[in-house]
């Protein structure tokens, strides 16, 4: 028992998001900056086995294979936020090789397809290193760093 198979390359500023019971409490890792300075392009899932005593099972990393015919994966990034809302992993912002982002992309967890949801209104300013959470039917983004410095009052 324990971790088996390959492990993803070491990285920083990625997200590792716990999925709900319907997805067996597995974790999704997205993005980050690799040791070579490049932004990671892969998405991984960590299945953690049975966490109830006596905690049997193997923890297993697998690369998430998405359907590129539907939508291409989002721009590689670090310092973004990731939240689960219903059957979606919602990604906001971050820092890409071309600069700061304030986009919203979602991974449909049922079909493993990336999508760009329709968004309306004024988006938050571009940022990385922020926090976010979902509440009711909204995503709240807080703080972080923008091209103007710390984002503290939004």
C-alpha positions as a printed Julia matrix, in Angstrom:
154×3 Matrix{Float64}:
   0.0    0.0     0.0
   1.08   3.54   -0.67
   1.89   5.55   -3.77
   2.37   3.53   -6.96
   3.18   4.28  -10.56
   4.8    7.42  -11.87
   4.71  10.77  -10.12
   4.38  14.12  -11.92
   7.45  16.3   -12.32
   8.17  18.56   -9.33
   6.54  21.99   -9.56
   5.55  25.09   -7.63
   2.51  27.4    -7.73
   0.15  24.68   -9.0
  -3.27  23.78   -7.64
  -4.25  20.45   -6.11
  -8.01  20.39   -5.7
 -10.02  17.82   -3.74
 -12.99  16.51   -5.71
 -16.27  15.61   -3.98
 -17.61  12.16   -3.14
 -19.13  11.67   -6.61
 -15.55  11.63   -7.93
 -14.26   9.31   -5.17
 -12.53  12.12   -3.28
  -9.67  12.12   -5.77
  -7.49  15.16   -6.38
  -6.81  17.11   -9.59
  -3.45  18.82  -10.09
  -3.3   21.59  -12.66
  -0.58  23.96  -13.81
   2.46  25.19  -11.96
   6.05  26.02  -12.86
   8.48  23.16  -13.38
  12.11  23.11  -12.19
  13.24  24.12  -15.7
  11.16  27.33  -15.46
   8.53  26.19  -17.97
   4.83  26.17  -17.13
   3.31  22.7   -16.85
   0.84  21.76  -19.57
  -0.5   18.47  -18.17
  -3.36  17.82  -15.78
  -3.1   14.92  -13.32
  -5.49  13.0   -11.09
  -4.49  11.37   -7.8
  -6.78   8.55   -6.7
  -6.29   8.0    -2.97
  -7.92   4.64   -2.35
 -10.15   4.0     0.65
  -9.47   6.61    3.34
 -11.73   4.93    5.9
 -10.02   2.72    8.49
  -8.19   0.45    7.89
  -7.21   2.77    4.96
  -6.65   0.16    2.31
  -5.77   0.79   -1.26
  -3.1    2.35   -3.38
  -2.64   6.01   -4.2
  -2.24   6.28   -7.97
  -1.32   9.22  -10.23
  -2.73   9.27  -13.77
  -2.54  11.91  -16.46
  -5.96  13.33  -17.32
  -6.63  12.84  -21.02
  -9.06  15.46  -22.29
 -10.91  15.59  -25.58
  -9.01  18.13  -27.75
 -11.71  18.01  -30.42
 -14.01  19.93  -28.07
 -11.66  22.64  -26.76
  -7.95  22.89  -26.32
  -6.55  23.04  -22.78
  -6.15  26.47  -21.23
  -2.87  28.37  -21.41
  -0.23  26.84  -19.12
   0.01  28.88  -15.92
   1.05  29.17  -12.31
  -0.39  31.05   -9.36
  -3.99  30.54  -10.52
  -6.9   29.39   -8.39
  -9.01  26.26   -8.8
 -12.36  25.45   -7.24
 -14.98  22.77   -7.7
 -18.45  23.98   -8.62
 -20.98  21.24   -9.32
 -19.34  19.02  -11.95
 -16.67  21.55  -12.97
 -13.16  22.4   -11.92
 -13.1   26.2   -12.3
  -9.73  27.85  -13.02
  -9.22  31.61  -12.7
  -6.28  33.81  -13.64
  -2.66  33.16  -12.89
   0.63  33.93  -14.59
   1.46  32.53  -18.04
   4.58  32.87  -20.17
   2.95  35.9   -21.83
   1.85  37.63  -18.61
  -0.96  37.85  -16.09
  -4.37  36.34  -16.79
  -7.95  36.99  -15.69
  -9.68  34.32  -17.73
 -12.08  31.66  -16.52
 -11.85  28.12  -17.86
 -13.54  24.98  -16.61
 -12.83  21.28  -16.81
 -16.06  19.28  -17.09
 -15.33  16.47  -14.63
 -17.95  14.14  -16.12
 -16.58  14.28  -19.68
 -13.03  15.54  -19.0
 -13.42  18.35  -21.52
 -12.09  21.9   -21.17
 -14.65  24.64  -21.77
 -14.82  28.41  -21.69
 -18.03  29.29  -19.86
 -20.02  32.38  -20.81
 -19.1   35.17  -18.39
 -20.66  38.6   -18.06
 -19.84  41.81  -16.27
 -16.49  43.35  -15.39
 -13.88  40.67  -14.69
 -11.47  41.03  -11.77
  -8.12  42.55  -12.73
  -5.44  40.17  -13.95
  -3.61  38.54  -11.06
  -1.7   35.59   -9.64
  -1.12  34.3    -6.12
  -4.73  35.01   -5.16
  -7.38  33.0    -3.33
 -10.85  32.09   -4.48
 -13.88  30.14   -3.34
 -17.3   29.32   -4.65
 -20.31  30.49   -2.7
 -23.88  29.85   -3.82
 -23.61  30.37   -7.61
 -20.69  32.78   -7.49
 -16.93  32.57   -7.47
 -15.24  35.03   -5.13
 -11.67  36.07   -5.97
  -9.58  37.78   -3.31
  -6.18  39.52   -3.17
  -3.1   38.34   -5.07
  -0.58  40.26   -7.15
  -1.24  42.29  -10.28
   0.93  44.45  -12.52
   0.1   47.24  -10.04
   1.45  45.34   -7.03
  -0.59  43.78   -4.21
  -4.32  43.56   -4.8
  -5.67  44.18   -1.31
  -8.87  46.19   -1.59
 -11.07  44.27   -3.97
